[in-house]
Amino acid sequence: MFPIIHRGTARLVGPGACFLALGLLAAPTPAAAQSSDFKGWLAALDVALTENDGHDNHIATVSDGNLFPPRTERIVLDSDSDVSWRGAVGYDFGLDLGRVQVSYWTFENDNSENFSRTGFVAPSLFGYGFYGYMLMCNTYYGTCDSTLPVVFSGGSSVKASTWDLDYSRTVEMGDRVSLKWLAGLRTARFEQEQSFEGFEGTYTYRQARSWDADAFGIRVGAAGNFNFTEHFRLGAGASWSQLQAETVGRSSQTFVDGGFACGFPPCTEISVGRDDGLHGSILDLELKGVWSAGPVDISLGFSSSTWDGFVGNPVPANGFLFTSESSTQESVGFTSFEVGVLWRIGGSRRVFSP
């Protein structure tokens, strides 16, 4: 069975702990004759329930002076779980010659929430601009009344994907234990969009922000399996990708009905940013059980992936006098509970051990 290396977050485990387990990555079982001696084509599909975390989903700040003591609240969107999937095709040259495999993984999630807060509401996606700073207070009765609620909403969209081209080889370490190493190339893409819209009784305010990152580099890893029976094994593993990346971002704010310094609405302004030559990494960890039945392997397990160094927002909100504020997003993660199936197509079996 080939390794399921992407998806999922394990940000509690650093690279040191990762490579303490190097020599563990879900891999074929050389001790099981029905799979280790296979020579031919294979195809696989994995489906997972994946949770994305670590990204900055702060869309607004609320300051409420009607309470004692006054209270300030950061409004942060929740991160919901969604379905991710991975497909792979490869060719196995046999236990002593290794395997070449191409795989693709993707995750996509959209989320939106509605809010109602008393006090003053300041959207946080853009910050200060040419048309001023957005600060919302309920004006339903003509003047600002901070005791009445302001209604607003926020949205977030996250997309991520990887392409991998790997060569791997398995070595028997004993009757029940096998070790597999892999080396290859990886491309990764990360996209995030955020939005804010609010109405305070007179004016409608909108802000939006989006950015994407493209990365390319090498990937190395190791995997291990322990065979409990002829048909069942437990596998665990880790891989590390070192990547070079670039990011492009855009943010905007729009005074839909007018506002401070906006004489002819709607008034929109845009901020753009770009970072080239970034260095990043992806750490993948996995633990799973595999049941083999002839040409088919069925797996169930847990995986995590931490993307670091290239997923930050290149257009953080502008502070006073247009000084950019720092982004709080350093890394993102994907944590998955997954089920997979691998099918060995045709091919031939070896009649002796190498």
C-alpha positions in Angstrom: 0.0 0.0 0.0 1.4 3.4 -0.9 1.8 6.1 1.8 -0.9 8.6 2.4 1.3 11.5 3.2 -0.7 14.7 2.8 -3.6 16.1 4.7 -4.0 16.9 8.3 -2.3 18.9 10.9 0.0 17.9 13.6 1.3 21.2 14.8 2.0 19.7 18.2 4.7 17.6 16.8 7.8 19.4 15.4 10.4 18.2 12.9 12.5 16.7 15.7 9.7 14.4 16.8 8.9 13.8 13.2 12.3 12.4 12.4 12.4 10.5 15.6 9.7 8.5 13.9 11.4 8.5 10.5 11.4 5.0 9.4 7.7 4.9 10.0 5.4 6.0 7.1 2.6 4.0 5.7 4.2 1.7 3.2 3.8 -1.6 1.5 4.3 -4.7 3.6 7.3 -6.7 2.3 6.6 -9.5 4.8 3.1 -10.1 3.2 3.8 -12.0 0.0 0.5 -11.0 -1.6 1.5 -7.3 -1.7 5.3 -7.1 -1.5 6.0 -9.3 -4.5 3.6 -7.4 -6.8 4.9 -6.0 -10.1 2.5 -3.9 -12.1 0.2 -0.9 -12.0 -1.7 0.4 -9.0 -4.4 3.0 -8.3 -5.6 4.5 -5.0 -8.2 6.8 -3.6 -8.4 8.2 -0.1 -11.3 10.2 1.3 -11.0 12.1 4.6 -12.9 14.4 7.0 -10.4 17.2 7.4 -10.2 20.1 9.8 -8.2 23.2 8.8 -6.7 25.3 11.6 -4.0 27.8 12.4 -5.1 30.5 9.9 -6.0 34.0 10.9 -9.8 34.4 10.7 -10.0 37.7 12.6 -12.5 39.8 10.7 -13.5 42.6 13.2 -12.9 44.1 16.6 -15.7 45.2 18.9 -15.3 47.8 21.6 -18.2 48.0 24.1 -18.1 50.8 26.6 -21.6 50.0 27.9 -20.1 47.3 30.1 -18.1 47.9 33.3 -15.3 47.6 32.9 -15.4 48.3 29.1 -14.7 45.2 27.0 -12.9 44.6 23.6 -13.7 41.5 21.6 -11.9 40.0 18.6 -14.4 38.5 16.2 -12.9 35.3 14.7 -14.7 33.0 12.3 -14.9 29.3 13.2 -13.1 26.7 11.2 -15.4 23.9 10.1 -14.4 20.4 9.0 -14.8 19.4 5.3 -14.1 16.5 3.0 -10.7 16.2 1.3 -9.5 13.5 -1.1 -6.4 12.1 -2.6 -5.9 10.1 -5.8 -2.7 8.3 -7.0 -1.5 6.1 -9.8 1.9 4.3 -9.9 3.9 1.4 -11.1 5.6 -1.1 -8.8 8.7 -2.7 -10.3 8.8 -5.3 -7.5 10.2 -5.4 -4.0 13.9 -5.0 -5.0 13.4 -2.3 -7.6 10.9 0.1 -5.9 7.9 2.1 -7.1 7.2 5.3 -9.0 4.0 7.1 -8.0 2.1 10.3 -8.9 -0.5 11.6 -6.5 -2.8 14.6 -6.1 -4.5 15.9 -2.8 -7.0 18.7 -2.4 -9.0 20.4 0.3 -11.6 23.2 0.0 -13.8 24.8 2.7 -16.2 27.8 2.7 -17.6 29.3 5.9 -19.8 32.3 6.8 -21.2 33.6 10.0 -23.6 36.4 11.1 -23.0 38.6 14.2 -24.8 41.2 16.3 -22.9 43.3 18.9 -23.4 46.4 20.8 -20.7 49.1 21.0 -18.4 50.1 18.1 -17.4 47.6 15.4 -14.2 48.0 13.4 -13.6 45.6 10.5 -10.0 44.3 10.5 -9.3 43.2 6.9 -8.1 46.5 5.5 -7.4 49.0 8.2 -6.7 52.7 7.5 -7.0 54.0 3.9 -7.4 57.0 1.7 -11.1 57.2 2.6 -10.5 56.9 6.3 -11.1 54.2 8.8 -14.3 52.1 9.1 -15.9 52.4 12.6 -19.5 51.3 12.9 -22.0 52.4 15.5 -25.8 51.9 15.3 -27.4 55.0 13.7 -30.9 53.7 13.2 -32.4 56.7 15.0 -30.2 59.2 13.3 -27.3 59.4 15.8 -24.8 57.0 17.1 -26.3 54.9 19.9 -23.7 52.3 21.1 -26.3 50.6 23.3 -28.1 49.3 20.1 -26.6 46.3 18.2 -24.7 46.5 14.9 -25.4 43.6 12.6 -22.5 42.3 10.4 -21.3 39.1 8.7 -18.0 37.5 7.8 -16.9 34.9 5.3 -13.8 32.7 4.8 -12.7 30.3 2.1 -9.6 28.1 2.2 -8.3 25.9 -0.7 -5.1 23.8 -0.7 -3.7 21.2 -3.0 -0.5 19.3 -3.7 1.1 17.3 -6.5 3.7 14.7 -5.7 6.1 12.6 -7.9 7.8 10.0 -5.7 10.2 7.1 -6.0 10.1 4.7 -3.0 11.7 1.4 -2.1 11.0 -1.1 0.7 13.5 -3.1 2.8 12.6 -6.0 5.0 13.9 -5.5 8.6 12.5 -8.9 9.9 9.7 -11.4 9.6 7.1 -8.8 10.6 8.7 -5.4 10.2 9.5 -3.5 7.0 11.1 -0.1 6.3 10.4 2.1 3.3 12.1 5.3 2.2 11.0 7.8 -0.4 12.3 10.8 -2.3 10.6 13.0 -4.8 9.3 16.4 -5.9 6.3 18.3 -4.6 4.3 21.4 -5.7 1.8 23.0 -3.3 -0.8 25.7 -3.6 -2.6 27.6 -0.8 -5.5 30.1 -1.3 -7.5 32.0 1.3 -10.3 34.6 0.9 -12.0 36.7 3.7 -14.9 39.1 3.6 -16.8 41.5 5.9 -20.1 43.3 5.4 -21.9 45.4 8.0 -24.9 47.8 8.1 -25.3 50.3 11.0 -28.6 51.8 10.1 -27.3 54.4 7.6 -24.2 53.1 5.7 -23.1 49.8 4.4 -19.5 48.9 4.9 -17.5 46.1 3.0 -14.0 44.8 3.3 -12.3 41.8 1.5 -8.9 40.2 1.5 -7.4 37.3 -0.5 -4.0 35.8 -1.2 -2.5 32.7 -2.7 0.9 31.0 -2.5 2.6 28.6 -4.9 5.5 26.4 -3.8 7.9 23.9 -5.3 10.6 21.7 -3.8 11.8 18.3 -2.7 10.3 15.7 -0.4 11.9 13.0 1.6 10.4 10.5 4.1 10.4 7.1 5.7 7.8 4.6 6.7 7.4 1.5 8.7 5.0 -1.3 9.0 4.4 -4.0 11.5 2.5 -7.1 10.3 0.2 -8.6 12.9 -1.3 -11.2 10.6 -1.0 -12.1 6.9 -3.9 -9.7 6.1 -3.5 -6.9 8.7 -0.7 -4.5 9.4 -0.2 -1.2 11.3 1.8 1.5 9.6 3.2 4.9 10.6 5.4 7.5 9.0 6.6 10.9 8.3 7.8 13.0 5.4 9.4 16.5 5.1 9.1 18.9 2.1 11.5 21.8 1.7 9.9 24.4 -0.6 10.6 27.7 -2.4 7.5 29.8 -2.8 5.9 33.1 -3.7 2.7 34.8 -2.6 0.4 37.4 -4.1 -2.4 39.2 -2.1 -5.1 41.9 -2.4 -7.3 43.7 0.1 -10.0 46.3 -0.4 -12.6 48.4 1.5 -15.8 49.9 0.1 -18.0 52.6 1.5 -21.2 51.5 -0.4 -23.4 54.4 0.6 -20.8 57.0 1.4 -18.9 57.9 4.6 -16.0 60.0 5.8 -14.1 61.5 2.8 -16.4 59.6 0.4 -18.2 62.2 -1.6 -19.4 60.1 -4.5 -20.3 56.6 -3.4 -19.5 53.9 -3.7 -15.9 54.5 -2.8 -13.5 51.6 -3.1 -9.7 51.5 -2.5 -7.3 48.6 -3.0 -4.1 47.4 -1.4 -1.8 44.8 -3.1 1.2 42.9 -1.9 3.7 40.3 -3.2 6.5 38.2 -1.6 8.9 36.3 -3.8 11.7 33.9 -2.8 10.0 32.6 0.3 11.3 29.4 2.0 8.7 27.1 3.5 8.2 23.5 4.6 5.5 20.9 4.9 5.6 18.2 7.6 3.3 15.2 7.1 2.6 12.5 9.7 0.4 9.5 9.5 -0.8 6.5 11.5 -3.1 3.9 10.0 -4.2 0.3 9.9 -4.4 -1.7 6.6 -6.4 -4.8 5.8 -5.3 -6.7 2.6 -7.6 -8.8 0.6 -5.9 -10.1 -2.6 -5.3 -7.2 -5.0 -7.1 -4.7 -2.7 -5.9 -2.9 0.4 -8.4 -1.0 2.7 -7.0 1.5 5.2 -8.3 3.5 8.1 -6.2 6.1 9.9 -5.2 9.5 11.1 -3.0 12.0 9.3 -1.8 15.5 9.9 0.1 18.1 7.8 1.7 21.4 8.9 2.4 24.1 6.2 4.9 26.6 7.5 6.7 29.7 6.2 4.8 30.5 3.0 1.1 30.7 3.8 1.3 34.2 5.6 -0.8 37.1 4.3 1.3 39.5 2.2 -1.3 42.3 2.6 -1.9 42.8 6.4 -4.2 45.6 7.5 -2.8 49.1 7.4 -2.3 50.8 10.7 -2.3 54.5 11.4 -0.5 56.6 8.7 -0.6 53.5 6.4 1.9 51.5 8.4 1.2 47.8 7.8 0.4 45.7 10.8 1.9 42.3 11.3 0.0 39.2 10.2 -0.6 36.6 13.0 -0.6 33.7 10.6 2.7 31.8 10.5 1.5 28.3 9.6 -1.7 26.3 8.8 -2.5 22.7 9.4 -4.8 20.0 8.1 -5.9 17.2 10.4 -7.7 14.2 8.9 -9.5 11.0 9.7 -9.4 9.1 6.5 -10.4 5.9 4.7 -8.6 4.6 1.6 -8.5 1.8 -0.9 -5.7 0.7 -3.1 -6.1 -1.6 -6.1 -3.3 -3.5 -7.8 -4.2 -3.8 -11.5 -3.0 -6.9 -13.4 0.7 -7.2 -13.2 2.5 -10.3 -12.0 3.7 -11.9 -8.7 7.3 -12.8 -7.9 7.8 -16.5 -7.2 10.8 -16.0 -4.9 12.0 -13.5 -2.4 14.8 -11.1 -3.6 
